[in-house]
Amino acid sequence: MDSSHYRISDQDRAEAMEALGIAFQEGRLNVEEYDQRCQEVTTAVNSADLAELFIDIPRKTISTSGTPQRMYSSQEIDQLRHSGSRTKLGIVLTTAIVAGVAAIITDSALSPLFFAIPALVFVALYFLHLGPESWHTPSRRQLDRERLRQLKMEEKRQALEQRATRRQAQRELSTNAMNWASGMLQGKNRH
């Protein structure tokens, strides 16, 4: 049998994901191509399925640094980037409060200008991306935590689904047993 028909292992999938991550880092794949191929790796069954994903790129199984690289989907990064906006929102709200207090205290003709300051801070933080990079891009630790949280939620969902399936099977079994017993009793009453 040709080795391209052998079923692949989880380790094979992990190595393929890492190789795709390296190709993405090198600029050989754009975000959409990377996401698409990663999804195809998760559904691959045999070696031939994986080979198709590397027809137009070299397959590397070890990163250039010698240590495995963790890769994240663009959806994971975007979700955490949006959750990192709390810090920026806190700064905007604090600026608005300080500007309001300053406008009340000074009670001068410049008071309306104080209310423009929070808008300027908002523009600077959200559109000009001023501030540390950590305010705009999630860290690996945040990404790992979010991925772990999602895995735990998925495990809980699957456990609840399994419980519901078992309960349904028990109900069906009880109903069938009751129907059988009822049928048996009705059969005895006829004799």
N, C-alpha and C positions, 0 to 999 in steps of 0.2 A: 504494500500500500504506500502511496506517495505521502511524504511527510507533511505536505501542505493540507492534507485532510485530517491531521491529528487535531483533537480538541485542545484548546488553549487553557492555561491555568490563570488564576488571579495574578500570579507573578508575571506571566507573559503580558497581561493587560497593564499592569503597573509599569513595566518596562516600556511598553508602547506609549503610554501616557507621558512618561518622562521624555522619551525621544521626541514626541510631538511638542512637548514644552520647550525642548532645546531648539527645535526648528522654529517655534514661535519667537523665542528670544533672539534668534539669529535673523529674524525678519523674513524667513522663508514662507511663513503663513500669516495671514491677517487674522484678526480676532474671530471673524465669522467662520473662516476655514478651520481655525484651531478648535472652536466650540463644536463644529459639525463633526470633525474627525474624532474628537474625544467622545462624543456620543456614539459614534460608530464603533469605537474600541469597546465600549461597555456592552454593546450588543453582539460583538464578534463571537463566533463559535469555534472556528478553526484557524489554523495558521494562514490559510489563503485569504481569509477575511482581513487579517491584519496586514498582510503583504500588499493588498490593494491600496491601503492608506499611505504607503511609503513609495509608491511608484515614481512620484515626481520629486521626492526629497530623500536625502541620505538618512538612514536610520542609525541613530547613535543611542547606545544604551547607557552610557556614562556621561555625565555632564563634564564640561571642560574643567571645572574646579575639582572634580573627583568625588564630590558629595552629591547625593540626590537632591534635585530641586523640586520643591512643592509647587504645583501650578494650580491656579484658581480660574474659574470661568469668569467671563466678563460680567455675568449676572451677579455672581457672588461679590465681586469688587464693587459694582454699582450699588448694590444693596447696602454694603457697609459704608460706602462713601456718603450715601444719603444719611445714614445713622450718625456719621461723624459730624453732621451739621448742627448737632446740639450745642457744641462748644461755640460755634459761630453765632447761633441764635441767642445763646446766653450773653455773648458780648454785645450784640445788637440791642437786646432788651435792657441790659445794664446801661448802655449808652443812652437809650431813650429815657430811662429813669433819671440818670444824672443830668441830662439836658433839660428835662422837665423841672427838676429841682432848681437847677441854675436859672432857668427862665423865671420861676416864681420868686427866687431870692433877689435877683437883680432888678426885676420889674422895670426894665428899661425898654427903649425902642428896639434894642437888639434881641429881645426875647423871642420873636418869631424865627430868628436865625438859629437859635438853639435847637429848634425842632427839625432843622435840616441836617443836623449832625448825624442822628441815627440813620437817616436815609443814605448819607454818604458812607457811613461805616458798613451798612448793608451791601451797597454796591461794591465797596472795596473787598469785602470778605467773600461774597457769593459770585460776583462776576469777574473781578480782577484777581481772585484767589490770593490775596495778600495774607500773610501769616505763614506759620510753619507748614511744611509739607504734610505733617501728620494731621492737620485739620482738613486736608483735602483728599488724602489717600489713606485707606485703611492699612494697618500694619499686618504682618503675617500672623501675629498673635490674635488679632481681632478676627481675621479670616478663619484661622483654625478653630477659635471658640465658636464662631457662627456655624461653621461646618459641623462641629460636634453637636451643637444645639439642634441643628436640623436633623442629624442622624438620630438623636435621642427622640425627637418628636416623631420621626418616621417609625422608629421601633415601637413607641407607645401606640401609634395609630395601627400598626400591624398587629400588636398584641390585642387591642380592642376589637379589631376585625376578626381575629381568630376566636376570641371569646364569644363574639356574636354568632359566628359560624357554629361553634360547639353548642351554644344554647339552642340554636335553631335545629341542629341535628338531634339534640336531646328531646326537644318538643315533638319533632316528627316521630322519633322512636316511641315516646310516651303515647302519642296519638295512635300510632300503628298498634302498639300493644293494647291500648284500651279498645280499639276497634276489633282487634282479634279476640280479646277476652269477651267483649260484648257479643260478638258473633258466635263464640263458643257457647255462651250462656243461652242465647236465643235458640241455638241448635238443640241444646239439652231440653229446653222447655217444650219444644215441639214433640219430643219423643215421649 
